[in-house]
Amino acid sequence: MSTPHLASTPASPRRFALVPTAALLLGALYCLLPVVWVLVASTKSGRELFSTFTFLPGTGFTRNVADLSAYRDGVYWKWMANSAFYAGAGALLSTAVSALSGYALAMYRFRGQEGIFNILLAGVLMPPVILAVPQYLLLAKADLTDSYLSVLLPVILSPYGVYLARIYATAAVPGDVIEAGRMDGGSEWRIFRTLALPMMVPGLVTVFLFQFVAIWNNFLLPYIMLGDDEKFPVTLGLYTLLQQGSNTPALYTLVITGALLAIVPLIALFLVIQRFWSLDLLSGAVKS
């Protein structure tokens, strides 16, 4: 008598599991649809772009790339190089500062330690837009506005990066290893460099990725700091190109093609770092 009831019991959780799966698929579709549209729209000429709205690819991708490269003697690639400099140098410096700060907060005990960490947490919760104007005023006093440093300096300190580094150092760096290094006569810098840093690498790679993406996509800070379009990152450069497109509709195809090309370095970086994470996990499994 109870057999049908028992047989139907395992199927019920499966039916309920379809609901979150469907929600995730809808969310993924919602996020990927604009990317697919940019990919398709970049292949269309100006006439194809404005005549019909379809997801069928066009025939003008190579022409769009050539026109984009020829626009103002290739200023777009100058913007891309600027973005690579801002994001690459800024992410590296920010990761280094986060590694040192996070390690110090995790491994040392000193007066005011918790207060400093609470201030960092407040910085994580504070929107960057609130700090943009004060940063501009400070750099204007130092006569650094409209320079590469005006975009680079504010992104070196990342409260979220320090927070992640501290959490990861607490979890990944055993205190016994640090004490053993001190007993062997190693200096604090050598212990950090040779013992703690290799253990923190996976977490620091995550910090680097987050900072690189955040700086690459940054718009407000360069918009406030920079006036010379030769120093613009690609986000601000495409914005100015879009503004000019209101008077010259042909520039819209260049903006769309430029937006697609601007995504490529982020995808490449993610694929490279994903491979690094896989190798690190494998090496950790071998060591264990």
BAKOL-771896 format. One line per field, with one value per residue: residue in three letters; residue number from 1; x, y, z of N, C-alpha, C in turn. Coordinates in nm, 3 decimals. Example, Ala and Ser with C-alpha at 12.3 -4.5 7.8 and 13.67 -1.06 7.14 Angstrom:
residues 2
balum = [ALA/SER];
mivex = [1/2];
npx = [1.319/1.285];
npy = [-0.569/-0.225];
npz = [0.780/0.708];
capx = [1.230/1.367];
capy = [-0.450/-0.106];
capz = [0.780/0.714];
cpx = [1.320/1.290];
cpy = [-0.330/0.003];
cpz = [0.780/0.787];
***
This chain:
residues 288
balum = [MET/SER/THR/PRO/HIS/LEU/ALA/SER/THR/PRO/ALA/SER/PRO/ARG/ARG/PHE/ALA/LEU/VAL/PRO/THR/ALA/ALA/LEU/LEU/LEU/GLY/ALA/LEU/TYR/CYS/LEU/LEU/PRO/VAL/VAL/TRP/VAL/LEU/VAL/ALA/SER/THR/LYS/SER/GLY/ARG/GLU/LEU/PHE/SER/THR/PHE/THR/PHE/LEU/PRO/GLY/THR/GLY/PHE/THR/ARG/ASN/VAL/ALA/ASP/LEU/SER/ALA/TYR/ARG/ASP/GLY/VAL/TYR/TRP/LYS/TRP/MET/ALA/ASN/SER/ALA/PHE/TYR/ALA/GLY/ALA/GLY/ALA/LEU/LEU/SER/THR/ALA/VAL/SER/ALA/LEU/SER/GLY/TYR/ALA/LEU/ALA/MET/TYR/ARG/PHE/ARG/GLY/GLN/GLU/GLY/ILE/PHE/ASN/ILE/LEU/LEU/ALA/GLY/VAL/LEU/MET/PRO/PRO/VAL/ILE/LEU/ALA/VAL/PRO/GLN/TYR/LEU/LEU/LEU/ALA/LYS/ALA/ASP/LEU/THR/ASP/SER/TYR/LEU/SER/VAL/LEU/LEU/PRO/VAL/ILE/LEU/SER/PRO/TYR/GLY/VAL/TYR/LEU/ALA/ARG/ILE/TYR/ALA/THR/ALA/ALA/VAL/PRO/GLY/ASP/VAL/ILE/GLU/ALA/GLY/ARG/MET/ASP/GLY/GLY/SER/GLU/TRP/ARG/ILE/PHE/ARG/THR/LEU/ALA/LEU/PRO/MET/MET/VAL/PRO/GLY/LEU/VAL/THR/VAL/PHE/LEU/PHE/GLN/PHE/VAL/ALA/ILE/TRP/ASN/ASN/PHE/LEU/LEU/PRO/TYR/ILE/MET/LEU/GLY/ASP/ASP/GLU/LYS/PHE/PRO/VAL/THR/LEU/GLY/LEU/TYR/THR/LEU/LEU/GLN/GLN/GLY/SER/ASN/THR/PRO/ALA/LEU/TYR/THR/LEU/VAL/ILE/THR/GLY/ALA/LEU/LEU/ALA/ILE/VAL/PRO/LEU/ILE/ALA/LEU/PHE/LEU/VAL/ILE/GLN/ARG/PHE/TRP/SER/LEU/ASP/LEU/LEU/SER/GLY/ALA/VAL/LYS/SER];
mivex = [1/2/3/4/5/6/7/8/9/10/11/12/13/14/15/16/17/18/19/20/21/22/23/24/25/26/27/28/29/30/31/32/33/34/35/36/37/38/39/40/41/42/43/44/45/46/47/48/49/50/51/52/53/54/55/56/57/58/59/60/61/62/63/64/65/66/67/68/69/70/71/72/73/74/75/76/77/78/79/80/81/82/83/84/85/86/87/88/89/90/91/92/93/94/95/96/97/98/99/100/101/102/103/104/105/106/107/108/109/110/111/112/113/114/115/116/117/118/119/120/121/122/123/124/125/126/127/128/129/130/131/132/133/134/135/136/137/138/139/140/141/142/143/144/145/146/147/148/149/150/151/152/153/154/155/156/157/158/159/160/161/162/163/164/165/166/167/168/169/170/171/172/173/174/175/176/177/178/179/180/181/182/183/184/185/186/187/188/189/190/191/192/193/194/195/196/197/198/199/200/201/202/203/204/205/206/207/208/209/210/211/212/213/214/215/216/217/218/219/220/221/222/223/224/225/226/227/228/229/230/231/232/233/234/235/236/237/238/239/240/241/242/243/244/245/246/247/248/249/250/251/252/253/254/255/256/257/258/259/260/261/262/263/264/265/266/267/268/269/270/271/272/273/274/275/276/277/278/279/280/281/282/283/284/285/286/287/288];
npx = [0.082/0.201/0.392/0.362/0.363/0.620/0.771/0.715/0.825/1.112/1.100/0.983/1.163/1.329/1.162/1.122/1.382/1.411/1.316/1.502/1.707/1.593/1.558/1.825/1.910/1.752/1.854/2.120/2.070/1.963/2.189/2.371/2.250/2.279/2.556/2.567/2.420/2.590/2.806/2.691/2.597/2.833/2.924/2.784/2.721/2.672/2.431/2.305/2.279/2.093/1.873/1.737/1.641/1.787/1.923/2.097/2.419/2.613/2.788/2.996/3.212/3.499/3.537/3.438/3.626/3.854/3.779/3.753/4.017/4.135/4.024/4.090/4.368/4.413/4.342/4.186/4.329/4.524/4.373/4.308/4.563/4.618/4.422/4.514/4.754/4.667/4.500/4.667/4.910/4.793/4.646/4.853/5.009/4.812/4.755/5.000/5.011/4.781/4.853/5.070/4.945/4.721/4.850/4.993/4.781/4.669/4.867/5.005/4.983/4.867/4.815/4.505/4.443/4.197/4.038/4.149/4.089/3.810/3.769/3.856/3.654/3.443/3.528/3.500/3.225/3.164/3.057/3.249/3.197/3.151/3.401/3.526/3.518/3.644/3.899/3.975/4.000/4.212/4.424/4.429/4.530/4.788/4.871/4.837/4.634/4.480/4.674/4.858/4.910/4.702/4.488/4.596/4.701/4.476/4.367/4.536/4.519/4.303/4.032/3.869/4.040/4.245/4.094/4.020/4.277/4.360/4.171/4.230/4.501/4.481/4.350/4.514/4.784/4.970/5.022/5.223/5.414/5.516/5.627/5.821/5.989/6.085/6.224/6.429/6.583/6.510/6.438/6.159/6.071/6.185/6.056/5.794/5.822/5.930/5.790/5.518/5.407/5.405/5.201/4.985/4.929/4.706/4.484/4.574/4.585/4.314/4.251/4.400/4.263/4.004/4.066/4.184/3.969/3.790/3.931/3.972/3.710/3.649/3.501/3.408/3.616/3.839/3.691/3.650/3.912/4.070/4.148/4.272/4.227/4.407/4.502/4.291/4.118/3.978/3.707/3.621/3.699/3.532/3.292/3.309/3.320/3.069/2.913/2.974/2.855/2.588/2.562/2.685/2.578/2.711/2.922/2.829/2.854/3.127/3.155/3.019/3.173/3.417/3.346/3.308/3.570/3.696/3.619/3.759/4.032/3.965/3.829/4.036/4.219/4.073/4.052/4.322/4.386/4.202/4.306/4.542/4.440/4.342/4.580/4.703/4.534/4.571/4.844/4.836/4.688/4.869/5.078/4.951];
npy = [-0.121/0.120/0.150/0.305/0.563/0.583/0.558/0.790/0.985/1.055/1.191/1.433/1.632/1.665/1.788/2.033/2.125/2.208/2.465/2.665/2.612/2.686/2.957/3.041/2.992/3.176/3.412/3.396/3.412/3.669/3.821/3.751/3.817/4.098/4.091/3.910/4.055/4.277/4.141/4.048/4.287/4.423/4.313/4.425/4.659/5.020/5.066/4.814/4.794/4.988/4.941/4.694/4.490/4.225/3.910/3.800/3.763/4.025/4.168/4.343/4.346/4.341/4.578/4.760/4.734/4.823/5.089/5.182/5.160/5.345/5.583/5.903/5.866/5.621/5.650/5.499/5.266/5.379/5.453/5.195/5.103/5.280/5.199/4.939/5.001/5.151/4.957/4.727/4.814/4.940/4.727/4.549/4.701/4.749/4.488/4.419/4.600/4.517/4.254/4.289/4.445/4.288/4.055/4.159/4.243/3.998/3.834/3.969/4.114/4.407/4.729/4.882/4.728/4.596/4.820/4.940/4.741/4.751/5.002/4.950/4.772/4.951/5.105/4.918/4.906/5.157/5.347/5.398/5.634/5.830/5.904/6.016/6.295/6.419/6.298/6.412/6.682/6.665/6.573/6.781/6.984/6.892/6.930/6.727/6.653/6.560/6.383/6.074/5.969/6.068/5.900/5.657/5.660/5.679/5.420/5.238/5.165/4.937/4.876/4.646/4.460/4.445/4.342/4.087/3.976/3.966/3.788/3.559/3.516/3.457/3.212/3.051/3.065/2.905/2.967/2.827/2.777/3.031/3.089/2.890/2.978/3.212/3.107/2.984/3.198/3.374/3.687/3.918/4.015/3.829/3.595/3.657/3.682/3.436/3.229/3.295/3.439/3.260/3.084/3.251/3.310/3.212/3.355/3.617/3.628/3.635/3.883/4.046/3.997/4.100/4.370/4.443/4.416/4.600/4.844/4.853/4.882/5.123/5.441/5.689/5.805/5.855/6.029/6.251/6.325/6.358/6.557/6.566/6.391/6.210/6.072/5.925/5.635/5.334/5.318/5.584/5.698/5.568/5.667/5.942/5.914/5.807/6.026/6.203/6.062/6.128/6.338/6.236/5.964/5.744/5.685/5.522/5.250/5.222/5.263/5.039/4.828/4.892/4.855/4.579/4.485/4.581/4.406/4.176/4.161/4.126/3.881/3.714/3.746/3.636/3.368/3.291/3.322/3.148/2.905/2.913/2.894/2.631/2.485/2.548/2.432/2.162/2.132/2.176/1.953/1.751/1.810/1.765];
npz = [0.000/0.068/-0.122/-0.374/-0.269/-0.159/-0.389/-0.528/-0.376/-0.409/-0.651/-0.609/-0.484/-0.709/-0.892/-0.763/-0.774/-1.031/-1.043/-0.926/-1.110/-1.356/-1.300/-1.279/-1.541/-1.680/-1.571/-1.665/-1.940/-1.953/-1.885/-2.085/-2.325/-2.407/-2.466/-2.677/-2.861/-2.905/-3.019/-3.259/-3.372/-3.420/-3.652/-3.854/-4.114/-4.129/-4.266/-4.253/-3.979/-3.899/-4.056/-4.015/-3.733/-3.625/-3.516/-3.686/-3.831/-3.988/-4.271/-4.238/-4.058/-4.080/-4.222/-4.035/-3.828/-3.963/-4.019/-3.758/-3.668/-3.835/-3.755/-3.657/-3.682/-3.553/-3.279/-3.114/-3.048/-2.897/-2.677/-2.587/-2.517/-2.310/-2.125/-2.076/-1.950/-1.721/-1.594/-1.576/-1.443/-1.222/-1.105/-1.040/-0.855/-0.662/-0.581/-0.465/-0.248/-0.114/-0.049/0.134/0.334/0.406/0.497/0.718/0.885/0.938/1.058/1.259/1.586/1.717/1.868/1.801/1.585/1.520/1.489/1.260/1.076/1.082/0.973/0.716/0.637/0.633/0.421/0.215/0.193/0.104/-0.171/-0.470/-0.608/-0.423/-0.334/-0.552/-0.616/-0.381/-0.416/-0.658/-0.580/-0.397/-0.562/-0.741/-0.580/-0.558/-0.812/-1.006/-1.168/-1.483/-1.571/-1.609/-1.358/-1.205/-1.250/-1.184/-0.917/-0.726/-0.737/-0.628/-0.359/-0.239/-0.050/-0.049/-0.166/0.030/0.237/0.131/0.107/0.372/0.486/0.335/0.397/0.669/0.655/0.492/0.558/0.785/1.132/1.263/1.068/1.020/1.271/1.278/1.074/1.192/1.408/1.273/1.213/1.014/0.858/0.896/0.649/0.474/0.556/0.487/0.208/0.116/0.243/0.322/0.103/-0.132/-0.045/-0.043/-0.302/-0.474/-0.365/-0.403/-0.678/-0.733/-0.620/-0.793/-1.036/-0.980/-0.934/-1.178/-1.360/-1.247/-1.272/-1.548/-1.637/-1.529/-1.524/-1.417/-1.259/-1.446/-1.610/-1.450/-1.383/-1.617/-1.904/-2.148/-2.438/-2.538/-2.324/-2.239/-2.111/-2.263/-2.202/-2.149/-2.387/-2.577/-2.487/-2.550/-2.824/-2.869/-2.796/-3.002/-3.201/-3.201/-3.374/-3.595/-3.723/-3.835/-3.674/-3.476/-3.540/-3.513/-3.238/-3.133/-3.240/-3.120/-2.850/-2.846/-2.906/-2.679/-2.484/-2.527/-2.411/-2.138/-2.138/-2.227/-2.016/-1.803/-1.888/-1.885/-1.612/-1.500/-1.586/-1.438/-1.177/-1.188/-1.224/-0.984/-0.796/-0.863/-0.806/-0.533/-0.455/-0.517/-0.342/-0.099];
capx = [0.000/0.285/0.495/0.351/0.404/0.767/0.829/0.696/0.894/1.236/1.076/0.938/1.275/1.380/1.075/1.151/1.515/1.402/1.283/1.624/1.782/1.530/1.588/1.965/1.918/1.695/1.952/2.231/2.022/1.950/2.323/2.443/2.183/2.347/2.686/2.540/2.379/2.710/2.882/2.625/2.588/2.965/2.947/2.693/2.752/2.576/2.300/2.246/2.249/1.976/1.761/1.663/1.689/1.792/2.044/2.177/2.542/2.623/2.906/3.082/3.300/3.635/3.533/3.422/3.756/3.944/3.737/3.786/4.162/4.172/3.963/4.186/4.501/4.423/4.335/4.122/4.431/4.588/4.285/4.325/4.693/4.603/4.346/4.603/4.849/4.596/4.452/4.777/4.995/4.711/4.614/4.976/5.042/4.708/4.774/5.115/4.970/4.684/4.925/5.143/4.851/4.643/4.939/5.021/4.660/4.638/4.973/5.059/4.890/4.911/4.707/4.427/4.431/4.056/3.988/4.193/4.012/3.673/3.773/3.862/3.521/3.362/3.571/3.441/3.083/3.148/3.062/3.363/3.153/3.159/3.540/3.583/3.539/3.755/4.027/4.009/4.045/4.345/4.522/4.441/4.624/4.923/4.893/4.852/4.519/4.506/4.798/4.840/4.909/4.573/4.402/4.666/4.721/4.361/4.324/4.638/4.466/4.170/3.986/3.821/4.157/4.308/4.004/4.037/4.412/4.364/4.096/4.300/4.623/4.440/4.311/4.610/4.920/4.971/5.108/5.340/5.515/5.579/5.712/5.938/6.079/6.151/6.321/6.544/6.659/6.469/6.379/6.015/6.052/6.217/5.949/5.679/5.852/5.960/5.697/5.377/5.361/5.362/5.074/4.878/4.919/4.571/4.402/4.623/4.541/4.175/4.256/4.446/4.156/3.899/4.115/4.203/3.838/3.733/4.002/3.945/3.574/3.630/3.463/3.389/3.744/3.904/3.606/3.673/4.053/4.141/4.095/4.338/4.174/4.518/4.522/4.166/4.103/3.885/3.570/3.595/3.712/3.410/3.185/3.320/3.284/2.924/2.856/2.987/2.766/2.457/2.566/2.735/2.532/2.803/3.015/2.772/2.914/3.261/3.139/2.983/3.291/3.514/3.301/3.338/3.715/3.737/3.588/3.850/4.138/3.909/3.804/4.166/4.276/3.999/4.089/4.457/4.383/4.129/4.404/4.633/4.369/4.337/4.714/4.733/4.461/4.635/4.969/4.800/4.647/4.990/5.153/4.884];
capy = [0.000/0.239/0.152/0.420/0.687/0.585/0.577/0.927/1.081/1.112/1.277/1.567/1.727/1.694/1.888/2.162/2.168/2.271/2.607/2.747/2.593/2.772/3.096/3.067/2.999/3.305/3.514/3.388/3.465/3.814/3.881/3.723/3.870/4.218/4.055/3.850/4.162/4.352/4.056/4.046/4.423/4.466/4.258/4.488/4.794/5.118/5.045/4.693/4.812/5.073/4.902/4.584/4.444/4.079/3.853/3.739/3.840/4.104/4.149/4.461/4.347/4.382/4.720/4.836/4.735/4.911/5.228/5.216/5.178/5.466/5.702/5.994/5.804/5.509/5.691/5.393/5.177/5.455/5.435/5.058/5.096/5.351/5.111/4.830/5.056/5.181/4.835/4.639/4.871/4.962/4.598/4.495/4.778/4.726/4.353/4.422/4.669/4.431/4.139/4.333/4.491/4.174/3.969/4.225/4.239/3.860/3.765/4.047/4.167/4.540/4.814/4.943/4.637/4.578/4.949/4.955/4.647/4.802/5.113/4.885/4.723/5.067/5.141/4.823/4.939/5.293/5.351/5.477/5.764/5.927/5.946/6.068/6.440/6.448/6.260/6.514/6.802/6.639/6.567/6.916/7.057/6.844/6.959/6.599/6.623/6.548/6.307/5.931/5.941/6.104/5.782/5.541/5.666/5.646/5.279/5.151/5.112/4.878/4.816/4.509/4.376/4.422/4.252/3.951/3.927/3.933/3.665/3.446/3.491/3.391/3.074/2.973/3.072/2.855/3.039/2.744/2.795/3.161/3.076/2.809/3.065/3.303/3.029/2.959/3.321/3.452/3.819/3.922/4.031/3.703/3.501/3.691/3.662/3.297/3.134/3.334/3.483/3.149/3.030/3.349/3.339/3.200/3.468/3.741/3.625/3.682/4.029/4.106/3.990/4.195/4.506/4.468/4.436/4.725/4.959/4.852/4.932/5.249/5.552/5.816/5.864/5.922/6.137/6.368/6.361/6.378/6.647/6.534/6.263/6.118/5.995/5.857/5.490/5.299/5.347/5.725/5.725/5.525/5.759/6.063/5.874/5.794/6.161/6.257/5.987/6.192/6.422/6.153/5.828/5.642/5.652/5.421/5.120/5.221/5.246/4.900/4.745/4.920/4.790/4.435/4.463/4.612/4.291/4.066/4.144/4.073/3.738/3.647/3.744/3.539/3.233/3.263/3.307/3.024/2.797/2.920/2.838/2.486/2.432/2.564/2.330/2.035/2.127/2.159/1.814/1.668/1.834/1.704];
capz = [0.000/0.078/-0.227/-0.464/-0.201/-0.148/-0.522/-0.573/-0.288/-0.464/-0.767/-0.567/-0.478/-0.842/-0.954/-0.702/-0.817/-1.162/-1.028/-0.924/-1.235/-1.456/-1.265/-1.316/-1.687/-1.721/-1.534/-1.759/-2.068/-1.938/-1.884/-2.209/-2.442/-2.459/-2.523/-2.807/-2.952/-2.943/-3.109/-3.390/-3.426/-3.468/-3.785/-3.949/-4.162/-4.081/-4.330/-4.197/-3.838/-3.877/-4.140/-3.953/-3.602/-3.622/-3.457/-3.793/-3.852/-4.111/-4.358/-4.231/-3.941/-4.116/-4.257/-3.911/-3.759/-4.039/-3.996/-3.619/-3.660/-3.909/-3.696/-3.591/-3.685/-3.460/-3.140/-3.036/-2.994/-2.790/-2.561/-2.539/-2.450/-2.182/-2.035/-2.036/-1.852/-1.596/-1.530/-1.545/-1.337/-1.103/-1.041/-0.980/-0.735/-0.564/-0.528/-0.376/-0.124/-0.045/0.008/0.253/0.437/0.454/0.577/0.846/0.968/0.975/1.130/1.369/1.685/1.757/1.917/1.694/1.471/1.486/1.441/1.121/0.993/1.071/0.876/0.585/0.605/0.594/0.286/0.121/0.176/0.052/-0.318/-0.520/-0.658/-0.313/-0.318/-0.676/-0.608/-0.289/-0.478/-0.757/-0.511/-0.342/-0.670/-0.797/-0.492/-0.590/-0.953/-1.074/-1.253/-1.626/-1.589/-1.588/-1.214/-1.146/-1.259/-1.127/-0.772/-0.641/-0.743/-0.570/-0.233/-0.253/0.077/-0.072/-0.187/0.160/0.310/0.078/0.139/0.514/0.507/0.275/0.474/0.793/0.628/0.413/0.612/0.924/1.223/1.298/0.964/1.044/1.390/1.241/1.000/1.286/1.487/1.185/1.198/0.898/0.883/0.868/0.505/0.408/0.588/0.403/0.065/0.080/0.303/0.321/-0.029/-0.218/0.002/-0.067/-0.446/-0.531/-0.322/-0.465/-0.818/-0.731/-0.598/-0.918/-1.135/-0.944/-0.954/-1.321/-1.421/-1.196/-1.330/-1.692/-1.659/-1.458/-1.611/-1.349/-1.217/-1.562/-1.659/-1.365/-1.373/-1.743/-2.004/-2.274/-2.484/-2.564/-2.201/-2.205/-2.127/-2.370/-2.160/-2.170/-2.530/-2.644/-2.448/-2.633/-2.960/-2.870/-2.794/-3.137/-3.289/-3.210/-3.494/-3.705/-3.692/-3.882/-3.567/-3.387/-3.572/-3.454/-3.093/-3.107/-3.268/-3.015/-2.727/-2.857/-2.893/-2.542/-2.399/-2.556/-2.310/-2.013/-2.158/-2.232/-1.881/-1.722/-1.930/-1.837/-1.467/-1.470/-1.602/-1.324/-1.062/-1.204/-1.197/-0.841/-0.724/-0.888/-0.730/-0.393/-0.433/-0.519/-0.217/0.015];
cpx = [0.085/0.386/0.482/0.395/0.556/0.832/0.818/0.774/1.022/1.213/1.039/1.052/1.331/1.295/1.101/1.288/1.513/1.377/1.409/1.708/1.726/1.559/1.731/1.981/1.862/1.791/2.071/2.192/2.011/2.087/2.394/2.379/2.246/2.483/2.668/2.500/2.499/2.793/2.822/2.627/2.723/2.996/2.865/2.746/2.648/2.438/2.231/2.203/2.118/1.854/1.675/1.724/1.678/1.921/2.126/2.302/2.541/2.753/3.009/3.181/3.440/3.640/3.519/3.554/3.855/3.909/3.771/3.935/4.207/4.119/4.069/4.322/4.518/4.418/4.270/4.226/4.515/4.505/4.299/4.458/4.688/4.529/4.433/4.704/4.781/4.560/4.567/4.863/4.915/4.679/4.737/5.011/4.939/4.720/4.891/5.080/4.873/4.753/4.997/5.048/4.772/4.726/4.967/4.900/4.629/4.739/5.025/4.947/4.944/4.789/4.637/4.406/4.286/3.995/4.024/4.111/3.867/3.665/3.779/3.726/3.428/3.399/3.516/3.297/3.061/3.156/3.178/3.322/3.163/3.299/3.596/3.613/3.646/3.892/4.071/4.063/4.186/4.452/4.536/4.534/4.768/4.959/4.919/4.733/4.560/4.642/4.767/4.833/4.775/4.473/4.465/4.671/4.596/4.322/4.425/4.588/4.323/4.128/3.939/3.937/4.230/4.225/4.020/4.174/4.423/4.290/4.171/4.429/4.591/4.412/4.424/4.750/4.918/5.066/5.233/5.451/5.588/5.672/5.837/6.038/6.153/6.255/6.444/6.625/6.621/6.410/6.232/5.989/6.079/6.110/5.827/5.704/5.866/5.858/5.551/5.327/5.323/5.229/4.956/4.851/4.778/4.479/4.444/4.590/4.397/4.169/4.298/4.336/4.047/3.943/4.132/4.070/3.778/3.799/3.976/3.808/3.549/3.601/3.465/3.521/3.819/3.823/3.628/3.817/4.113/4.069/4.152/4.292/4.284/4.547/4.398/4.183/3.995/3.741/3.534/3.606/3.588/3.292/3.190/3.284/3.132/2.856/2.864/2.894/2.626/2.449/2.612/2.697/2.627/2.902/2.960/2.830/3.055/3.254/3.109/3.102/3.399/3.476/3.328/3.486/3.764/3.709/3.693/3.963/4.086/3.883/3.936/4.229/4.205/4.038/4.229/4.457/4.307/4.221/4.501/4.568/4.367/4.472/4.747/4.659/4.524/4.765/4.943/4.759/4.770/5.068/5.087/4.896];
cpy = [0.125/0.252/0.270/0.550/0.698/0.609/0.719/1.028/1.137/1.206/1.418/1.666/1.762/1.799/2.026/2.215/2.234/2.421/2.693/2.733/2.682/2.920/3.133/3.077/3.130/3.419/3.516/3.444/3.616/3.882/3.864/3.784/4.000/4.188/3.995/3.958/4.245/4.272/4.057/4.184/4.471/4.413/4.329/4.625/4.891/5.100/4.923/4.713/4.887/5.030/4.794/4.550/4.292/4.036/3.776/3.823/3.913/4.075/4.261/4.463/4.396/4.530/4.806/4.844/4.826/5.057/5.273/5.241/5.305/5.593/5.781/5.926/5.697/5.546/5.584/5.301/5.247/5.444/5.295/5.043/5.168/5.264/4.996/4.878/5.082/5.052/4.743/4.690/4.890/4.833/4.538/4.568/4.755/4.587/4.348/4.488/4.582/4.312/4.178/4.370/4.374/4.079/4.029/4.219/4.098/3.800/3.840/4.094/4.301/4.622/4.883/4.855/4.622/4.707/4.972/4.863/4.693/4.919/5.057/4.832/4.837/5.114/5.047/4.860/5.076/5.293/5.439/5.617/5.872/5.984/6.017/6.217/6.476/6.410/6.361/6.639/6.783/6.638/6.702/7.001/7.018/6.865/6.831/6.565/6.627/6.484/6.159/5.897/5.974/5.989/5.663/5.545/5.629/5.499/5.185/5.087/5.065/4.817/4.672/4.414/4.345/4.324/4.108/3.893/3.889/3.803/3.544/3.414/3.420/3.243/2.990/2.970/3.023/2.937/2.961/2.761/2.927/3.154/2.993/2.892/3.162/3.230/2.995/3.084/3.405/3.587/3.817/3.936/3.901/3.598/3.529/3.653/3.514/3.196/3.173/3.367/3.368/3.087/3.122/3.373/3.322/3.314/3.598/3.745/3.673/3.832/4.100/4.108/4.092/4.338/4.538/4.497/4.569/4.847/4.967/4.913/5.068/5.362/5.685/5.882/5.926/6.039/6.266/6.417/6.410/6.478/6.622/6.398/6.166/6.031/5.916/5.706/5.461/5.328/5.492/5.762/5.685/5.615/5.887/6.033/5.859/5.930/6.225/6.185/6.044/6.285/6.345/6.009/5.718/5.599/5.546/5.283/5.110/5.201/5.100/4.807/4.767/4.856/4.641/4.408/4.491/4.497/4.182/4.053/4.088/3.924/3.660/3.638/3.641/3.396/3.195/3.238/3.182/2.904/2.796/2.861/2.686/2.423/2.440/2.459/2.192/2.023/2.110/2.017/1.723/1.684/1.766/1.551];
cpz = [0.000/-0.034/-0.322/-0.398/-0.191/-0.283/-0.569/-0.491/-0.349/-0.580/-0.728/-0.553/-0.616/-0.910/-0.896/-0.744/-0.953/-1.152/-1.019/-1.050/-1.346/-1.428/-1.303/-1.468/-1.739/-1.688/-1.628/-1.896/-2.064/-1.944/-2.017/-2.332/-2.493/-2.523/-2.663/-2.907/-2.998/-3.042/-3.250/-3.453/-3.479/-3.606/-3.893/-3.990/-4.108/-4.140/-4.273/-4.052/-3.817/-3.960/-4.075/-3.818/-3.598/-3.554/-3.560/-3.816/-3.986/-4.185/-4.342/-4.117/-3.976/-4.154/-4.132/-3.835/-3.831/-4.018/-3.854/-3.603/-3.730/-3.846/-3.618/-3.576/-3.578/-3.314/-3.053/-2.973/-2.889/-2.663/-2.502/-2.464/-2.315/-2.081/-1.985/-1.932/-1.719/-1.522/-1.489/-1.430/-1.209/-1.031/-0.975/-0.851/-0.625/-0.501/-0.432/-0.242/-0.045/0.020/0.137/0.366/0.494/0.539/0.714/0.938/1.015/1.071/1.252/1.461/1.734/1.796/1.799/1.574/1.426/1.435/1.295/1.029/0.976/0.974/0.734/0.543/0.565/0.453/0.181/0.090/0.111/-0.101/-0.366/-0.567/-0.549/-0.301/-0.440/-0.665/-0.505/-0.345/-0.582/-0.689/-0.453/-0.451/-0.741/-0.713/-0.521/-0.736/-1.034/-1.162/-1.400/-1.652/-1.567/-1.439/-1.149/-1.153/-1.186/-0.975/-0.691/-0.639/-0.678/-0.441/-0.255/-0.120/0.061/-0.096/-0.057/0.243/0.263/0.115/0.286/0.544/0.453/0.351/0.605/0.770/0.569/0.472/0.757/1.011/1.261/1.195/0.985/1.164/1.360/1.162/1.090/1.369/1.405/1.158/1.078/0.938/0.846/0.719/0.431/0.435/0.501/0.258/0.030/0.134/0.283/0.180/-0.121/-0.175/-0.030/-0.215/-0.502/-0.491/-0.386/-0.614/-0.829/-0.711/-0.726/-1.022/-1.106/-0.971/-1.102/-1.388/-1.376/-1.259/-1.480/-1.721/-1.595/-1.557/-1.538/-1.312/-1.335/-1.615/-1.580/-1.376/-1.504/-1.833/-2.142/-2.322/-2.525/-2.443/-2.162/-2.205/-2.229/-2.330/-2.187/-2.317/-2.607/-2.608/-2.532/-2.778/-2.973/-2.870/-2.933/-3.234/-3.298/-3.331/-3.617/-3.678/-3.738/-3.774/-3.472/-3.414/-3.514/-3.303/-3.059/-3.130/-3.161/-2.882/-2.730/-2.839/-2.751/-2.446/-2.412/-2.453/-2.178/-2.024/-2.158/-2.093/-1.794/-1.759/-1.879/-1.687/-1.426/-1.485/-1.485/-1.200/-1.069/-1.173/-1.049/-0.759/-0.741/-0.809/-0.583/-0.361/-0.431/-0.389/-0.099/0.014];
***
